[in-house]
Amino acid sequence: KLILLDSLLQENSRLDNVNIYIMYRLLSILAVIIIKICCFDCYKNDLYKTHRLEKLCRGDGGKVTVVIDDVVSSFLLNSSLVPGDKFNCHIEMVVRSSNTGMFVYFEEMFLSEPTISGCTEDFVQFGRDILFVTSHLSKKYCGKKEKVSLAHCDKNRTEAPQSLNLEERIYSEERDREMDLWIRMNLPAGAASAKTLTLVVTPFKK
């Protein structure tokens, strides 16, 4: 019984260490992303790439391949710049080394809110494939996520503090050199405000 108890304690300790390592790694990557975003003016253009999804995505929703070099890449979308009543986009992001992963941070998102059935009207989704078969799909992301700025850390601020739900703001790809991104957006005529999206993709060493 003592041996069994000792084994269980060792296993629990090992699992705790694994969870701590995973959390530390995610927070470390997120800290780097936030620092680079906040210090955008400090970085030269060759260290930070900006992609306009209205121009990058194909009109028929076909796949577009984007190579993610050792730079932070931001992907921006504004529905007021998109013709028609629907926006369908499929991007395959590729890193050059199998030792490199990709970390995605939702800097800002203003899409339709989820219904009881989930993200049905607008959504962002990630995945990976094997040859031509999709082998993994993430959950769908939608709703509203305000941009987090350093102003929210000001102790003299009067407005209520903004909630930062990391689970709804991050996604990572560590198993493959490729990561698929799908964006679906309905664009009703006469909408009161534009739908917007800003994704920040940061490569990292596994």
N, C-alpha and C positions, 0 to 999 in steps of 0.2 A: 504494500500500500504506500509506503514511504517513497519507494522508487517511482511508482505511478504518479504520486503527487509532485515529486521533484520534476518529472518529465513534463507534466502539465504546466508547472510554473515556468520552466525553461521555454516551452512553446509560446506561452502568453507573453513572456519577455521578448522573444524573437519577433512576434507579431507587432508588439508595441514599437519596437525599434524600426520595423519596416514602415509602419504608419507615420512615425516621426520623420523618417527619411523622405518619404513621398511628400509630406506636407512641407518640409523644409525646402525640397527641390522646387515645388510649385511656387512657394512664396519667394524664393530667390529669383526665379525667372520672372515672376510678376513684378518684383521690385525693379529689375533691370528695365522692363518694358515701361513702367511708370516714369522712371528717371529719364529715359530717352524721350518719352512723350513730353514731359514737362520741360525738358531742356532742348526742345526741337531746334530753337534758334542757335544752339551751340554746335549743332552738327552740320557738316557739309552735305551737299546734295548726294555725294557718292556714298554716304553712309545711311541715307534715308530715301526710300523711293515711295512716290505717291502714284497710285493708279486710280483713274476715274472709271468706275464700273459702267457708266453710261457709254463710254467709248470702247472699253475693253471687251465687253460682252457682245456676243453675236446676236443679231436680230431674231434668228430662228431658234435661239436657245441652245445651239450646238456648243460642244466643249472647246474651251480655249485653254492652252497650256501656258503657265507662267513659271519661269525659273526663279526660285528664291535663293539669291546669293547670300553672302555673309553680311546682309544689311537688314534693317527693319523696314518692312513694307506695309504701307497703309492702303486700304481699299475703301474708297468713298463713293456713296451713291445718294443722289437727290432725285426724287420722283418728278420734280418739276422740269427736269432736263430730259425726261424719257418720253418719247412719242407713243401714242397708242394707249390702250386701257389695261395692258398687262406687261409685266417685266419678268422674263425667265432667263436665268443665267447659270451656266455650268462652267466652273473653273477648276482645272487640275493644277495644283501647285506642286512643284518638284524641287527637291534639294539635290545638290550634286553628289553628296556623300551619304553612304548608308549609316555613318556614325553621327549624322545630324538629324534632329527632330524639328518639329514646328510647333510653336506655341501661339495660340490665337487669343486675343483679348478684345472684347466688345467695348470699344471706347465710347460709342454712342449709338443708340438705336431708337428710332421712333417708327414703329410698325403697328399694325392692328393688334389689339389685345387678344389673347387666347380665349376661346369659347370653352364650353363644357367638353367639346370634342378635341380640344387642343388648338394648335396653331393651324388653322384651316385657310384663312384668307391670305396672310403673308407669313413667310417663314425663311429662316436660314438654317441650313443643315450641312453636316460634314459627313465624310465617309471615305472608304478605301476600297480598292477593287483588286481582283486577281485576273489578269488578262482583261476580258470584257465583262466580267461578272462582278457585281458589287458584293463584297464580302462583309462589309460593316457599314452601318448607318448610325449616326448619332441621333439624339433626340432633336426635335425641331425647336428653334429659338424664335421668339417673337415678342411683341409688347414694347414697352418703353424703358430705356436705360439712359439716364442722363450722364453727361460727361462729368467725370470726377476731376476737380481741379484743386490746387493747393489752397485756394481760398476757403475750401470747406474745412481746413485744419485751423483756421484762425479762431483763437479762443474768444475774440471779441465779436464774432459774428452773431447776429440776432435771429436768423432763420433757423428752422429745425435742421439738425444734422442729416445728411443724406445717407441712406442705407446702401452699403456696398455688399451685395450678395455675389460672392466670387463664383459660386456654382453656376450662376446664370450668366457669367461674364467671360468664362474661360473655356478653352478646349485645347487639347494637345494631341499631336500625332507622333508617336515614338517607334512604332513598329515598321513603318514603311517609309520609303523616300518620296512617296506621292500622297497627296491629300486632296480629295475632291470637295468642292464647295458648291452648293446649290442655293440659289436665291429665287424665291417666288414672291411676286408682289402684284396685287390688284390695284389698279389706278382709276378709280371712279371719276367721271367728269365732274367738275365743279367742286372738288374737295376743298375744304376750308384751309388746310395746311398741307405742306409737302411731307412725304415720308422720307426719312433719311437713315443712313447706315454708315458707320465707320468701324472697320475692322483693322486691327494692328497685328501683323504676323511677324514673329521673331524666331529666327533659327537658333538652335542651341545644340551643344555637344552632348551626346547621350552619356 
